[in-house]
């Protein structure tokens, strides 16, 4: 029934000359002046003007190809982006040229929101329409925030980093409240953060889960528009004021250590922690951890082999297809 997998991601510049064109793509239709984009571009300059996201996605694709081979899954893997090369429309055209008729799609976003779920589905519809009648069917895999392989990978990353006694601070990309009202983003993040903390506690010498919080990062847009809070740097300051001295920050809402993770946590949050005397450790994202690669392979096997849908927690596997009226675009 399915003859390919497409990894669909956000995209990022490959060099300094790409930064401003990339940022214009990201903000297209929002009338953001170049002066504002130039401020964001300076963040990329601190890392040589190159985002790591494309390299990280290619590493994930290589790990998936090896996993598929080990389990006898004969699916070529393609790669397309929303905002930069390889553009999704070009990838769908390549699939059509290669004779692909029905492809599964893995979006590199585990949680529900407009930008992390429905917008990717809109991107797929637009790309197929652009390619025309020869475009393959494009079926986005279900959300995997509570897939046991994803949770196992997060737990492993925390255990690689955390020191006994640290308070855990999970982070995710902030979104406007007007977007959050149409999805289960906050609830999903809190559910999985609690599961991870409980798992960490089960192997702790103390035998109980560490204290934990959920904070947000990477907000943008006009300051008068409310977004999910607290901001990670503000929250670290509050924890320090409450007498906490050691934290492990866990970028739960991201699957790879791309620019926002590196800049907002490794630069901004780390600077805040240093300035207030707080010891901050930062766990890695799931990346190419074998547990996460296994999770993706099992998601694919749900579709090609009718394998059971695996999940942990209390909310059950995410509906496939996604519910109507869910993950709507923000208003205002």
N, C-alpha and C positions, 0 to 999 in steps of 0.2 A: 504493500500500500504506500509506503514511504521510501524514497530512493535518495535522500540526502538530508544532511543537517546543516542549517545555517546559524552561525553564532552572530547575534545582532547586538551591537553595542553603541555607545555614545559617540566615540571618536575623540581624537585629540591631535594637535599639531605634531608633525614629524621634525620640524626645525624652526628656527627663529622667523624665517620668512612666511611661515604658515600661521603664525599666532593670530595676527589681526584678521585674516580671512576666516579662520576657524571661529573666532569670537563673533564675527559678523554673522556667520551661519547659525551659531547658537542663539543669537538674539534677533534673528530675522523677524520682521513684522512688529517689533516692540519699540522702534524708534529710539534705540539706545545710541547716544552720540559716541563718536570715536574717542572723544576725550575720556569718557567713562571706561571704554574698552581698553584704552591705553593704561589705565590704572591696573586693571586685571592682568594685562599683558606683562606687567612688571613681575607678577608672581611667577610666570613661566620663565622670565629671564633668570631668576634665581636657580633654575634647573636646566640652564643651557638652551632654553626656548623649545624644549622637546618634552611632550607628555610621554610618560611610560605606558599609557593605556594600550596602545596598539601592540607593543612588544609583549605585554602581559597577556593580551588576548591570543596572540599567536602562540605563546607558550602554553596556554590552556588548550588551544586547538591541537598542538602536538601531543599533549598528554592525553587528550580524548582519543586521538587517532591510535595511540598505543593501547589504550584501554579497549577500544572497539576491536582492535585486532586480537587482543587476548581473549575476548569473549565472542569472537566470530560474528561481529556486527559489520556488515559490508555496506557502509554508508560513507560517501565522500563528504567532507566537511568544508563548507564555504564560510566566508567572513564578510560582513557588511556593517557599515556605520550609519548613524543618523546624521552626523555633522561633519564628517571628514572622510578622506579616502581610506579604505575602499568604500565608496558610497553604496548604500543599499540598492539603489536602482541599478547601478552597474553590476552588482553581484547577482541580482535577480536576472538581469539580461544574460550574464554568463551562464547561470544555471539553465536558462531556457536554451541557449546555444549548445549546451552540453547534453540536452535531451532530458533534463530533470523534469519530472511531471508533478511530484508531490513531496514537498520538503517540510521537515520539522524545523522549528526555529527556537533556539535558546536565547532569550534576552538576558543580558548580564545584570539583571535586577531581580532580587529575590522577594521583594515585598510589594504590596499593592499601593499604587498611587497613580495619578494621571500620567506623570512623566515617566514612571517606572513600569507601567503596564499598558493602559489604554493607548497612550501616544505611540508606543511601539507597534501596537496593532494597527493604528492609523498609518504609520510609516509603511507597514507591510502592504496595506491596501493601496496606498498611493504608488508604491513601487510596482506592484502588479499591474495597476492601471496604466502606468507609464510604459511598461514593457508591452502590454497588450495581450492578445489572445494566446500567445505562446508562453506566457508567464506560468510557472508552476504554481500549484496550490501551495499556500504558505500557512502552516499550522503552528501557532505559538504554543510551546510547552507550558503547562500550568505553573503557577507560582510555587516556589520550592523553599520558602522561608522555614517551613516546619518539616522538611524532608530530613530523615535521620542522618543522612550523610552530610548535609549542610551543617546541622547542629553538631555532629561529631567533629567536623573540621574546625568549627569555632572553638569548641572545648579544647581541642588539641593546641590551637594557636594560643589560647589563654594560658594553658598549662606550660607552654614553652617560655612564657614571659613573666607570669605573675609570681610574686613573692608572698609567702604565707603572711597573712595580716593585711595585705593590700585591700583597699576598697575598690570594687570594680565600677568603672564608669563606661557604660555602653554609649556609643554615638551613632547617629545616622544623619543623613542630609536633612536639614530642615525644609519644610514645605509650607506654603501659605495655608492659613487656617481654612480659607475658602476651598482649598484642594483637599485638605485633610477630612473635611466633613463628608466627602463622597467616597471615602475608602476606609479600610481597616488598618491603615499604616501604623498608627500608634499602638493599637491593640496587639497587632502581630509582633511588633518590636518588643513590647513589654512581655508578651508570652514567651518568646524565645530567649530574651535576656534572663527571665526567671528560670527557664529550663537549664540554660547554660550554668547559671550560678548554682543551681541545685546539684548539677553533675559535678561541678568543681568541688562543692562541699562534700560530696560523697567520698571523694578520694583525699580529702584534707585530714591531717592529723587531728584537727579540732572536731571533725565529724559533723560540721554544719556549714550551710552555705554562707559565703562572704556577703557582707552588705553590698548593695549595688544601687546604681541610679541609671537613668536614661537621660542623656543630654543631646543637643543637636549642634550641628556645624554647617558652615557653607551657605548661610542665608544670603540672599541678594535682593535687589529690588528696592523700591522706595521704603524708607523707614516707617512711614505711617501705616503701611499694610501689615497686619499681624501675621507672624509666622510662628511655627511651633518653637517652644522654649522649654528649658533654659539653654542658652548658648553655652558651649563647652567651657570657654574661658571664664565666663561669669560663674559657672558652676564650680570650677576648680577653686576659684577665689572663695566661694561660699564654704566649700568643704574645709579649706584651710582655716577660715574664721571659726569653724566649728571644732577645730582641734585635730583634724586628720592630717597626717604627714606623708602617707604613701598611697598612691593610686596606680592601678593599671587601667589604661584607656583601651577600649575594645571597639574598633570601627565595625560594628555589627551590620550596619546598613549598606556596606560596600563589599564587593567580592574580590577587589584587587587594590593594591597600593598605588592608586593613580594620583593625579595631581592634587585633587582636593584633600585626599587623605594626607599626602606628604606636606602640603602647605598649611592646611588648617590645623593639623595635629602636630606634625613634626617641627613646624616653625612657630605658628601663632600660639597654640596651646602650650607647647614646650617652653616658649618664652614667658608666658604667663606663670607657669608652674615654677620656673627658675626665679622669677622676680619676687615670688611670695614665699619661697623656701619650701615648696612642695616637691617631693620626689615623685616623678611621673615616669612610668614605663608604658610603652605602647605595643600592644599585641599586633601581630600581622593579620591581614585579611586572609580569607580561605585560599585565595590564589589557585595554585595547582596542587593543593594538598590532596593526597590519594583518597581521603574520605569524600571530598567534594567532587573529584573526578568520578568516583563511584556513584555518587548521587545523580550526576548528569546521565551517566550510562543507564542507571535504573529508571530515570525519567523517560529516556528513549525506549527502553524495553517495555514500559507501560503501553506505548503506542504500537510498537512493531511486534511484540510477543504477547500482548494482553496480560502482561505481568501485573500483579496487584499494586495499587497505589500505596506507597509507604509514607507514613507520617508519624509525628510524635506530638504530644501536647493534647489540647482539648478541642481544637477548632476543626479537626478533620482535614483531609486533603482539599486543596483549593479546587473549586468547581472548574470543569473543563467541558465546554468553553466557559470563559468568564461570564459572570452574571450581567444581564442588561442593566443599564442605569448605575453601574458601579465604576469607580475610578474616573469620574467625570472631570472635565477641565475646570480650573478655578474660575470663579466669577469675580467681576470687578477689576 
